[in-house]
Amino acid sequence: MECSCRVPPHGSGCAGGDCFNRMVFVECVPKYCPCGEACGNQCFSKREYVRMELFRAGKKGYGIQAKEQVAPGRFVIEYIGEVINEEEYSQRKAAYQADGRKHFYFMSLSNGEYLDAYKRGNMARFFNHSCDPNCEIQKWQVGGELCIGFFSIREIQPGEEMTFDYNFERFSQQETPMKCYCGSANCRGIVGGRQEFVTGEVEDIEVEELEPVMVEAEPEVEVVGPVSY
């Protein structure tokens, strides 16, 4: 999609809120963008990630903290993983549960498609939940493909943990919800949903995790299993 931006005297083009592509969450393509190589709306394809590092986050396991000051609205990192369909998602979910795994790295991509960053992903999979997060996820069109990225929603200081609201539904009401350790003033008590709607016990777990080892996936992620269009 071609926008109508022009390169300013100083700085890059398509960098403000007036860029039509930015407004509809579409990344510009240099070949068709009026700003060409001076386009500032290519953060996914150029991997303009925030500098960050992995750290131990207590009962939450591993987490990610910023190594630089992050302004509000900045692209943080893309969530990368294997693209799988509904059938493969159900099979993997059952297999991971049967294997006794407490942490899952699924992200809903679109209707019937998911990203699984368990074996192939990047540091984005270690973002923890918070009921008062400093990041959010956005879905963008990048080169004709749907991608998921983390964006800051307020200023983040160096050394501050970067988080987002998982806001997921449990697989079933029979499953034990997981206790939230975000420590925010408005903490809902559990990860996903609201404490007042929970009956029975809340799972209080602290998993001794080994140092994570993973193969970083390329942006052009692998599609696993047949996908219907």
C-alpha positions in Angstrom: 0.0 0.0 0.0 1.4 3.4 -1.0 1.2 6.3 1.4 1.4 10.0 0.5 4.3 11.0 2.8 7.2 13.1 1.7 10.8 13.2 3.1 11.2 16.1 5.5 14.2 18.4 5.4 15.6 16.6 8.5 14.9 13.1 9.7 13.1 10.2 8.0 9.8 10.0 6.2 6.7 8.1 7.3 7.8 8.5 10.9 4.8 10.4 12.3 1.2 9.6 13.0 0.1 11.2 9.6 1.5 8.2 7.6 -1.6 6.4 6.3 0.2 3.0 6.4 1.1 3.5 10.0 -2.5 4.4 10.9 -3.7 1.0 9.5 -0.7 -1.0 10.8 0.9 -1.7 7.4 4.6 -1.5 6.9 5.8 0.5 3.9 7.7 -1.2 1.0 10.7 1.0 -0.1 10.0 0.2 -3.8 6.6 1.8 -3.6 7.0 4.3 -0.8 7.4 8.0 -1.9 10.1 8.3 0.8 12.1 5.4 -0.6 15.1 4.4 1.5 14.4 7.4 3.8 11.1 5.7 5.0 10.9 5.3 8.7 8.0 2.8 8.7 10.0 -0.4 8.2 10.8 -1.4 11.8 9.8 -5.1 11.4 11.8 -5.8 8.2 14.8 -3.8 9.5 14.6 -5.5 12.9 14.8 -2.2 14.8 14.6 -3.9 18.1 15.1 -2.3 21.5 18.3 -3.3 23.3 17.2 -5.8 26.0 18.5 -8.7 28.0 17.3 -11.9 29.7 17.2 -12.0 33.5 15.8 -14.2 36.3 12.4 -12.8 37.4 11.8 -14.8 40.6 8.7 -17.0 40.6 7.9 -15.8 37.1 10.9 -17.6 35.7 12.9 -15.7 33.1 11.9 -12.2 32.0 13.1 -9.4 29.7 14.4 -6.0 30.8 15.3 -3.0 28.8 18.9 -1.9 28.4 18.0 1.5 27.1 15.3 4.2 27.7 12.2 3.4 25.6 9.9 6.1 24.5 6.1 5.5 24.3 4.8 4.0 21.1 8.2 2.5 20.1 8.5 -0.8 18.3 10.2 -3.2 20.8 10.5 -6.6 19.1 8.7 -9.0 16.8 7.2 -12.2 18.2 8.7 -14.9 16.1 7.8 -18.6 16.0 6.5 -21.5 13.9 3.2 -20.8 12.2 0.9 -23.7 12.9 -2.8 -24.4 12.1 -5.6 -25.3 14.6 -5.0 -29.0 14.4 -1.3 -28.8 15.0 -1.9 -26.3 17.8 -4.3 -28.7 19.6 -1.8 -31.6 19.2 1.1 -29.6 20.6 -0.9 -28.2 23.5 -1.8 -31.7 24.6 1.7 -33.0 24.1 3.2 -30.1 26.1 0.7 -30.7 28.9 1.3 -34.4 29.0 5.0 -33.7 29.2 4.4 -31.7 32.4 5.4 -28.3 30.9 4.1 -25.3 32.9 5.1 -22.6 30.3 3.6 -22.3 26.8 4.7 -19.9 24.0 1.6 -19.9 21.8 0.4 -16.6 20.3 -2.8 -16.3 18.3 -1.9 -15.0 14.8 -5.3 -15.1 13.0 -8.3 -17.3 12.7 -7.1 -20.8 12.8 -3.4 -19.9 12.9 -1.0 -19.6 15.8 2.7 -18.9 16.5 4.6 -21.4 18.6 7.9 -20.0 19.9 8.7 -23.0 22.2 11.5 -24.4 20.0 12.0 -21.7 17.4 11.6 -18.1 18.4 13.5 -15.1 19.8 13.7 -13.2 23.1 10.1 -12.0 22.8 8.9 -15.3 24.1 10.2 -14.4 27.6 8.0 -11.3 28.0 6.0 -11.9 31.3 2.5 -11.0 32.1 1.5 -7.9 34.1 -1.8 -6.5 35.1 -0.2 -3.0 34.6 1.9 -3.6 31.5 4.3 -1.2 29.8 3.9 -2.9 26.3 1.1 -4.2 24.1 1.0 -6.4 21.1 0.0 -5.1 17.6 -0.7 -7.1 14.4 0.9 -5.6 11.3 1.0 -6.4 7.6 4.6 -6.7 6.6 5.3 -7.5 2.9 1.9 -9.1 2.6 2.3 -11.3 5.7 0.7 -10.8 9.1 3.2 -10.3 11.9 3.0 -9.7 15.7 5.1 -7.0 17.4 5.5 -5.6 20.9 5.1 -1.8 21.2 5.7 0.3 24.3 2.6 2.1 25.7 4.6 4.3 28.1 8.1 5.3 28.8 10.3 2.4 30.0 13.5 3.0 32.0 16.8 1.0 31.6 16.7 -2.0 33.8 12.9 -2.1 33.9 11.1 -5.3 33.1 9.1 -5.2 29.9 5.7 -6.8 30.2 2.3 -7.1 28.5 -1.2 -8.3 29.5 -1.6 -11.9 28.4 -5.4 -11.4 28.6 -6.0 -15.0 27.6 -8.8 -17.4 28.5 -8.1 -20.7 30.2 -8.5 -23.8 28.1 -11.4 -24.9 30.3 -13.1 -23.8 33.5 -11.8 -27.0 35.1 -8.2 -26.0 34.7 -6.5 -24.5 37.7 -5.7 -20.8 37.0 -2.1 -19.6 37.5 -1.3 -17.1 40.2 -0.1 -13.7 39.1 3.2 -12.4 40.5 3.3 -9.0 38.6 3.1 -7.1 41.9 1.2 -4.1 40.4 -1.3 -2.1 42.5 -4.2 -3.3 40.3 -3.1 -7.0 40.1 -6.1 -9.2 39.3 -4.6 -12.1 41.2 -4.4 -14.6 38.3 -2.9 -14.6 34.9 -5.8 -14.0 32.5 -9.4 -13.4 33.6 -10.4 -11.9 37.0 -9.9 -13.3 40.5 -13.6 -12.8 41.5 -14.7 -15.2 38.8 -12.4 -18.0 39.9 -13.7 -20.7 42.1 -11.5 -23.3 43.9 -7.7 -23.2 44.1 -5.2 -21.0 42.3 -2.0 -22.7 41.2 1.0 -21.3 43.0 4.0 -22.6 41.0 7.7 -21.8 40.9 9.5 -23.9 38.2 13.2 -24.3 38.4 14.1 -23.5 34.8 17.3 -24.4 33.1 19.2 -21.8 31.1 17.0 -21.4 27.9 18.5 -22.8 24.6 16.6 -22.1 21.4 17.2 -21.7 17.7 16.3 -18.2 16.6 13.8 -18.3 13.7 14.1 -16.2 10.6 11.3 -13.6 10.0 10.0 -15.9 7.3 8.7 -18.5 9.7 8.1 -22.1 8.8 4.5 -23.2 8.3 3.8 -26.6 9.9 0.9 -28.7 8.7 -1.7 -28.0 6.0 -3.3 -24.6 6.2 -6.7 -23.8 4.7 -7.3 -20.5 3.0 
